Amino acid sequence: MSAAAKYTLGRLGLFVVVVLALWPVDIDIFLKLILALVFSAALSFFLLRGWRDQMGQQMAEAADRRKAEKERLRSALAGTDDESAGVTAEDPSTKPDDGKPKRD
């Protein structure tokens, strides 16, 4: 299970636990839900720190992979990648065909 899924389920679980703890209190249901949201957010800041850090690390790694892939694709489109480095511009197989008949 990914860290994001664990953290999300942990936040939802804390919210449910706090709602159940506030259930016997004689206040409006909307106030109970708001209090549960606030208390569960505060608890998750301390209790779910490890999962939150793991999720942040996974997100940073994914962003780095996307950035590296984007740079690789840009260099490939610009013709500066390793595969095209060995081919010279004088090679007729690399020149684009302009549609005109060839004269010998």
C-alpha positions in Angstrom: 0.0 0.0 0.0 1.4 3.4 -0.9 2.2 5.9 1.7 -0.4 8.3 0.4 -3.1 5.7 0.8 -1.9 4.8 4.3 -1.9 8.5 5.3 -5.3 9.2 3.8 -6.8 6.2 5.5 -5.1 7.2 8.8 -6.6 10.7 8.6 -10.1 9.2 7.9 -9.7 6.7 10.7 -8.7 9.5 13.2 -11.7 11.5 12.1 -14.1 8.6 12.6 -12.6 7.9 16.1 -13.0 11.5 17.2 -16.5 11.6 15.8 -17.4 8.5 17.8 -15.7 10.0 20.9 -17.8 13.1 20.5 -21.1 11.2 19.8 -22.4 11.1 23.4 -21.7 14.9 23.9 -25.0 16.8 23.7 -24.1 19.4 20.9 -25.3 20.0 17.4 -24.1 17.4 14.8 -22.5 20.0 12.6 -20.5 21.3 15.6 -19.4 17.7 16.4 -18.2 17.3 12.8 -16.3 20.5 12.8 -14.7 19.7 16.2 -13.9 16.2 15.0 -12.2 17.7 11.9 -10.1 20.1 13.9 -9.1 17.6 16.6 -8.3 14.8 14.0 -6.2 17.3 12.0 -4.2 18.2 15.2 -3.8 14.5 16.2 -2.7 13.5 12.7 0.0 16.2 12.8 1.6 14.3 15.6 0.5 10.7 15.2 0.9 10.3 11.5 4.2 12.1 11.0 6.0 9.1 9.7 3.4 8.3 7.0 3.3 12.0 6.1 7.0 12.1 5.7 7.0 8.9 3.6 4.3 10.4 1.4 6.2 13.6 0.9 9.4 11.6 0.0 7.5 9.5 -2.6 6.0 12.6 -4.1 9.4 14.3 -4.3 10.9 11.1 -6.0 8.0 11.0 -8.5 8.5 14.7 -9.3 12.3 14.1 -9.8 11.5 11.1 -12.1 9.1 13.2 -14.1 11.6 16.0 -14.4 14.3 13.7 -15.6 12.0 12.1 -18.1 10.9 15.5 -19.4 14.6 16.5 -19.8 15.4 13.3 -21.6 12.5 13.8 -24.0 13.4 17.4 -24.6 17.0 16.4 -25.4 15.8 13.6 -27.7 13.5 16.0 -29.5 16.3 18.6 -29.8 18.6 15.9 -31.3 21.1 16.1 -28.5 20.6 12.7 -27.0 23.2 9.9 -27.0 21.7 8.0 -29.9 21.9 10.8 -32.4 25.3 12.0 -31.3 27.1 9.5 -33.5 25.2 10.5 -36.7 26.6 13.5 -38.6 24.6 16.0 -40.7 26.6 14.9 -43.8 25.0 11.5 -43.7 22.3 11.6 -46.4 20.1 9.1 -44.5 19.6 11.8 -41.8 18.6 14.6 -44.2 14.9 15.2 -44.5 13.3 14.5 -47.9 12.1 17.8 -49.5 9.9 16.0 -52.0 12.0 17.0 -55.1 13.4 14.4 -57.4 17.1 13.6 -56.9 19.6 14.5 -59.6 22.8 12.5 -59.9 
